[in-house]
Amino acid sequence: MISLKNIDLKGEIIGGITTFLSMAYIIIVNPKILEIAGIPFEGAMIATILTASIFTILMGLYTDRPFAIAPYMGENAFIAYTVVKGLGYSWQTALGAIFISGILFVLITLSGIRKKLAEDIPPSLKIAFAVGIGLFLTFIGLNDIGIVKLGVEGAPVHIGNLRDIKVLLGIFSFFLMVFLLIKRIKGFILISIITTTILAILFGLIPIPKDFISFNFDLSSTFLKLDIKGALTWGFVSIILTIFIMDFVDTMGTLIALGYQANLVDEKGNLPEIEKPMLVDAIATVFGAILGTTTSGVFIESATGIKEGARKGLSSIVVGFLFLISIFFTPLYKIVPSFSYGPALVVVGMFMFENIRHFKFSDYSETIPSFITIILMSFTYNIGIGMTAGFLTYIIIKLFSGKIRDITPTMWFLGFLSLIFYVFYPY
């Protein structure tokens, strides 16, 4: 439960505000992606806000950890582009599959299985999760700024247009951020985001909203629209399995990475009482599907608030409260541009990359699986792909190295799940 003893009140509040600003894009981006699947925008937006608000507050109260929850990026795109657009299923049936996977998560979390699986992962892979997610965040941030853009066949990415004023403002935001960091100014990320947003308004790059307050709270288009019966068919087994594994590895990797960032892990790289945030995450997925949004879980953007001093559940309560009141002020949050908060992801990615110093580079049977995990997280733009590839590579390398005793029953199980993931994944 939440405790107010030995708490840095200023750090918690600034950290909470920073985390919110870093992930507030989800209010608009998630319903925009779900709209592609046919889910009504307004309903999906209210569902997104309520899920993030209620369960981030619950995270703070129940776990006393600085972790924020919201619908996952990646999982929403999987539902929109693969399940609905690609395979032709209805969005109602897709939400039914998410509900079922959430129930499964609740059951394996309460049974203790989920905690056991997380704790038995080799330390080298846990470090790789933190480093890989840091690199992944950096890649996202560079794209948000506009420094990295989509390329062409044979050269999939290339440098953005440095003559573009938006890119230049993003670069300015980055250097302002690191300058304030070097000067040890509290709230350096938040100050940079707000400053760059104001400059964007002055340059006429983003409009001043006509309305500052919105009272559109209609959830009727998505609430209880899930089709559970339709998801309980053989044709949907592979989709439920894919959703389950994606959420399982994403949450586990994110929690471990954030634990390293906040210095909350023990000497074995385990996050104490990890089952608590896992339970909140699982319940959030169940109720998110009921409200009308896709798989929810702990957001890696929580690392931005952690860097600003968030260490306790109070920061999560601040984030949840800001999400709650954002339901009235969505016109304001809509104007914060990606090139304003993108540099925050780059800076946080740098801090998470520091964990690479814990690697034992002399043991290639540990280093190679970790390397595969790190690079595939970014180069496939999917945390789950990197983690499952790491599990499989670990087993294969250990077998080739004659170190079969290093493969624990947990790793055999995770390797089996990963293999199923790649067999049934709707490419």
C-alpha positions in Angstrom: 0.0 0.0 0.0 1.0 3.6 -0.5 3.3 5.2 2.1 4.1 8.9 2.6 7.2 8.2 4.8 10.5 9.5 3.5 8.9 10.9 0.4 10.2 13.7 -1.8 6.9 15.5 -2.4 8.3 17.8 -5.1 10.0 15.0 -6.9 6.9 12.9 -6.9 4.7 15.7 -8.2 7.1 16.8 -10.9 7.8 13.2 -11.8 4.1 12.5 -12.2 3.5 15.6 -14.3 6.5 14.6 -16.5 5.3 11.0 -17.0 1.8 12.3 -17.9 3.1 14.8 -20.5 5.4 12.1 -22.0 2.5 9.7 -22.4 -0.4 12.0 -22.9 -0.2 11.4 -26.7 -1.9 8.1 -26.0 -5.2 10.1 -25.4 -5.2 10.9 -29.1 -3.0 8.3 -30.8 -4.7 5.2 -29.4 -8.2 6.1 -30.5 -6.8 7.2 -33.9 -5.3 3.8 -34.4 -8.4 2.0 -33.1 -10.6 4.1 -35.4 -8.8 2.3 -38.3 -10.4 -0.9 -36.9 -13.8 0.7 -36.9 -13.9 1.5 -33.2 -15.7 4.9 -32.7 -13.1 7.6 -31.9 -14.9 9.4 -29.1 -15.7 6.1 -27.3 -12.2 4.8 -27.7 -10.8 8.1 -26.4 -12.9 8.1 -23.3 -12.1 4.4 -22.7 -8.4 5.2 -23.1 -8.6 8.1 -20.5 -10.6 6.1 -18.0 -8.4 3.0 -18.2 -5.3 5.1 -17.8 -6.7 7.2 -14.9 -8.4 4.5 -12.8 -5.6 1.9 -13.0 -2.7 4.2 -12.7 -4.3 5.5 -9.5 -4.8 1.9 -8.4 -1.2 1.2 -9.2 -0.1 4.0 -6.9 -2.4 3.0 -4.1 -1.9 -0.7 -4.2 1.8 -1.1 -5.2 3.3 2.2 -4.1 5.3 2.2 -7.3 5.9 5.1 -9.8 4.4 3.1 -12.8 1.7 4.5 -15.1 -0.7 2.3 -17.0 -2.4 3.0 -20.4 -3.4 1.0 -23.5 -0.2 -0.4 -25.1 1.2 0.9 -28.4 1.9 -2.0 -30.7 -0.9 -4.1 -29.4 -3.4 -1.5 -30.6 -1.8 -1.6 -34.1 -1.8 -5.4 -34.1 -5.6 -5.3 -33.5 -6.3 -2.6 -36.0 -4.0 -3.6 -38.9 -3.6 -7.4 -38.5 -6.7 -8.8 -36.7 -9.4 -6.5 -38.2 -8.0 -5.1 -41.4 -5.8 -8.1 -42.3 -7.8 -11.1 -41.1 -11.2 -9.5 -41.4 -12.5 -10.0 -37.8 -14.8 -7.5 -36.2 -13.4 -5.1 -33.6 -16.0 -6.4 -31.1 -14.6 -9.9 -31.4 -11.0 -8.5 -31.1 -12.0 -6.8 -27.8 -13.5 -10.2 -26.7 -10.1 -11.8 -27.3 -8.4 -9.1 -25.3 -10.9 -9.6 -22.4 -10.1 -13.4 -22.4 -6.4 -12.8 -22.4 -6.8 -10.4 -19.5 -8.7 -13.0 -17.5 -5.9 -15.5 -18.2 -3.4 -12.9 -16.9 -5.4 -12.4 -13.7 -5.5 -16.1 -13.0 -1.7 -16.8 -13.6 -0.8 -13.7 -11.6 -2.9 -14.7 -8.6 -1.5 -18.2 -8.8 2.0 -16.9 -8.6 3.1 -18.4 -11.9 3.7 -15.0 -13.5 6.0 -13.9 -10.7 7.9 -17.2 -10.8 8.5 -16.9 -14.5 9.7 -13.3 -14.2 12.2 -14.1 -11.4 13.7 -17.1 -13.1 14.8 -15.3 -16.2 18.7 -15.1 -16.4 20.2 -11.8 -15.1 21.8 -11.1 -18.5 18.5 -11.1 -20.3 16.9 -8.9 -17.6 19.7 -6.4 -18.2 19.1 -6.7 -22.0 15.4 -5.8 -21.5 16.4 -2.6 -19.8 19.1 -1.7 -22.4 16.9 -2.8 -25.4 13.9 -0.8 -24.2 16.2 2.2 -23.7 17.3 1.8 -27.4 13.7 1.3 -28.5 12.7 4.5 -26.7 15.5 6.4 -28.3 14.4 5.2 -31.7 10.9 6.3 -31.1 12.1 9.7 -29.8 14.3 10.3 -32.8 11.3 9.5 -35.0 9.1 11.9 -33.0 11.6 14.7 -33.4 12.0 14.0 -37.1 15.7 13.2 -37.1 15.0 9.7 -38.3 12.4 9.1 -41.1 11.2 6.2 -43.2 13.5 5.6 -46.1 13.1 3.4 -49.2 13.7 -0.3 -50.0 17.3 -1.1 -49.3 17.6 1.9 -46.9 14.6 1.6 -44.6 15.5 4.7 -42.5 17.3 8.0 -43.2 18.0 11.3 -41.7 15.1 13.8 -41.6 15.0 17.3 -43.0 17.2 19.4 -40.8 15.9 22.5 -42.6 12.4 21.8 -41.2 11.7 24.2 -38.3 9.9 21.4 -36.4 13.0 19.2 -36.5 15.1 22.2 -35.4 12.8 22.8 -32.5 13.1 19.2 -31.5 16.8 19.4 -31.6 16.6 22.6 -29.5 14.4 20.8 -27.0 17.0 18.0 -26.7 19.9 20.4 -26.1 17.8 22.5 -23.6 17.0 19.3 -21.8 20.6 18.1 -21.5 21.8 21.5 -20.6 19.3 21.7 -17.7 20.3 18.1 -16.8 24.0 19.0 -16.6 23.0 22.0 -14.5 21.0 19.6 -12.3 17.8 21.6 -12.7 14.8 19.8 -11.2 12.1 19.3 -13.7 14.4 19.6 -16.7 12.3 17.3 -18.9 9.0 19.1 -18.1 10.6 22.6 -18.6 11.8 21.6 -22.0 8.5 20.1 -23.2 6.6 23.2 -22.1 9.2 25.6 -23.5 9.2 23.9 -26.9 5.4 23.8 -27.1 5.2 27.5 -26.4 7.8 28.2 -29.1 5.8 26.0 -31.5 2.8 28.2 -30.9 4.8 31.4 -31.4 6.2 30.0 -34.7 2.6 29.2 -35.8 3.4 25.5 -36.0 0.5 24.4 -33.8 -2.7 26.3 -33.3 -4.1 27.7 -30.1 -7.2 25.6 -29.5 -10.5 27.3 -30.1 -11.9 25.5 -27.1 -10.0 24.8 -23.9 -12.6 22.6 -22.2 -14.6 19.6 -23.6 -17.6 18.0 -22.1 -18.0 15.1 -24.5 -18.0 12.0 -22.3 -20.1 9.6 -24.4 -18.9 6.0 -23.9 -22.0 4.3 -25.2 -20.4 3.4 -28.6 -17.8 1.1 -27.1 -18.9 0.2 -23.6 -19.8 -3.5 -23.3 -19.5 -3.9 -27.1 -17.0 -6.8 -26.9 -18.0 -10.1 -28.4 -16.6 -12.8 -26.1 -18.6 -15.6 -27.6 -17.2 -14.8 -31.1 -13.6 -14.9 -29.7 -14.1 -18.4 -28.2 -13.6 -20.2 -31.5 -10.7 -22.2 -32.9 -10.0 -19.6 -35.5 -9.3 -17.1 -32.7 -6.9 -19.3 -30.6 -3.8 -18.1 -32.4 -4.9 -14.4 -31.9 -5.6 -14.8 -28.2 -2.2 -16.6 -27.8 -0.4 -13.8 -29.7 -2.1 -11.1 -27.6 -1.3 -13.1 -24.4 2.4 -13.5 -25.2 2.8 -10.0 -26.4 1.3 -8.6 -23.2 3.2 -11.1 -21.1 6.7 -10.2 -22.4 6.0 -6.5 -22.8 4.9 -6.0 -19.2 7.6 -8.2 -17.8 10.3 -6.4 -19.8 8.9 -3.0 -19.0 8.7 -3.7 -15.2 12.2 -5.0 -15.0 13.5 -2.1 -17.1 11.7 0.5 -14.9 12.9 -1.3 -11.8 16.5 -0.9 -12.9 15.8 2.8 -13.8 14.4 3.5 -10.3 16.9 1.4 -8.5 14.1 -0.9 -7.2 15.6 -4.2 -8.2 17.5 -6.5 -5.9 20.9 -8.0 -6.5 19.5 -10.7 -8.8 17.7 -8.1 -11.0 14.3 -9.0 -9.5 11.6 -6.4 -8.8 10.3 -7.1 -5.2 6.6 -7.8 -5.2 6.4 -7.7 -9.0 3.1 -9.6 -8.8 1.4 -6.5 -7.5 1.9 -4.3 -10.6 1.3 -7.4 -12.7 -2.1 -7.9 -11.1 -3.1 -4.2 -11.7 -1.9 -4.5 -15.3 -4.0 -7.7 -15.8 -7.1 -6.2 -14.3 -6.6 -3.0 -16.5 -6.6 -5.2 -19.6 -9.9 -6.8 -18.5 -11.7 -3.6 -17.8 -10.1 -1.8 -20.7 -11.7 -4.3 -23.1 -15.1 -3.8 -21.3 -14.8 0.0 -21.8 -13.7 -0.3 -25.4 -9.9 -0.2 -25.7 -7.1 -2.7 -26.4 -4.5 -4.3 -24.1 -3.3 -2.1 -21.3 -0.2 -2.2 -19.2 2.7 -0.4 -17.6 4.1 2.3 -19.8 7.8 2.6 -20.4 7.4 6.4 -20.5 7.1 6.1 -16.7 10.9 6.3 -16.9 10.7 10.0 -17.7 9.0 10.7 -14.4 11.4 8.3 -12.6 14.3 10.4 -13.9 12.6 13.5 -12.5 12.5 12.0 -9.0 9.4 9.8 -8.9 10.0 6.8 -6.7 6.7 6.2 -4.9 3.0 5.6 -5.7 2.2 9.2 -5.2 3.6 10.0 -8.6 1.2 7.4 -10.1 -1.7 9.0 -8.4 -0.6 12.4 -9.8 -0.5 10.8 -13.3 -3.9 9.2 -12.8 -5.4 12.4 -11.6 -4.1 14.3 -14.6 -5.5 11.7 -16.9 -8.9 12.0 -15.2 -9.0 15.8 -15.5 -7.7 15.5 -19.1 -11.1 14.3 -20.0 -12.1 18.0 -19.7 -9.0 19.4 -21.3 -8.3 17.2 -24.3 -8.1 20.3 -26.7 -5.1 21.5 -24.7 -3.2 18.1 -24.6 -3.8 17.7 -28.4 -1.5 20.6 -29.2 1.7 19.2 -27.5 3.7 18.2 -30.6 5.7 15.0 -30.9 9.0 17.0 -31.5 8.4 18.5 -28.0 8.3 15.3 -26.0 10.4 13.2 -28.4 13.7 14.4 -26.9 12.6 13.2 -23.5 12.4 9.6 -24.8 16.0 10.0 -26.2 17.4 11.2 -22.9 15.6 8.5 -20.9 16.8 5.9 -23.5 20.4 7.1 -22.8 19.9 6.6 -19.0 18.5 3.1 -19.5 21.3 2.2 -21.9 23.7 2.7 -19.0 22.7 -0.7 -17.7 24.9 -2.2 -20.4 27.8 -1.8 -18.0 26.5 -4.8 -16.0 27.1 -7.2 -18.9 29.7 -9.9 -18.7 31.0 -9.6 -22.2 33.5 -12.5 -21.8 30.7 -15.1 -21.8 29.3 -15.2 -25.3 26.6 -17.7 -24.4 25.1 -14.9 -22.3 26.1 -11.9 -24.5 24.7 -13.1 -27.8 21.1 -13.7 -26.7 21.2 -10.4 -24.9 22.5 -8.7 -28.1 19.7 -10.3 -30.2 17.1 -9.1 -27.6 18.4 -5.5 -27.7 18.7 -5.1 -31.5 15.4 -6.8 -32.4 13.4 -4.7 -29.9 14.3 -1.6 -31.9 14.8 -3.0 -35.5 11.4 -4.7 -35.5 9.8 -1.9 -33.5 8.4 -4.5 -31.1 9.5 -5.2 -27.6 7.8 -8.6 -27.6 9.7 -9.7 -30.7 13.0 -8.8 -29.1 12.2 -10.7 -25.9 10.9 -13.8 -27.5 13.8 -13.9 -29.9 16.1 -13.6 -26.8 14.5 -16.5 -25.0 14.9 -18.8 -28.1 18.4 -17.7 -28.8 19.4 -18.2 -25.2 18.3 -21.9 -25.3 19.9 -22.5 -28.7 23.2 -20.9 -27.7 23.3 -22.8 -24.4 22.7 -26.1 -26.2 25.4 -25.4 -28.7 27.8 -24.4 -25.9 27.3 -27.6 -23.9 25.7 -25.6 -21.1 22.3 -27.2 -21.0 22.3 -27.1 -17.2 22.1 -23.3 -17.4 18.6 -23.7 -19.0 16.1 -23.6 -16.2 12.6 -25.1 -16.5 11.3 -21.5 -16.7 13.5 -20.8 -19.7 12.3 -24.0 -21.4 8.7 -22.9 -20.8 9.3 -19.4 -22.1 11.2 -20.8 -25.1 8.3 -23.0 -25.9 5.8 -20.1 -25.6 8.1 -18.0 -27.9 8.2 -20.8 -30.5 4.4 -21.0 -30.5 4.4 -17.2 -30.8 6.4 -17.3 -34.0 4.5 -20.3 -35.4 1.1 -18.7 -35.0 2.0 -15.0 -35.4 -0.1 -13.4 -38.2 2.8 -12.1 -40.2 
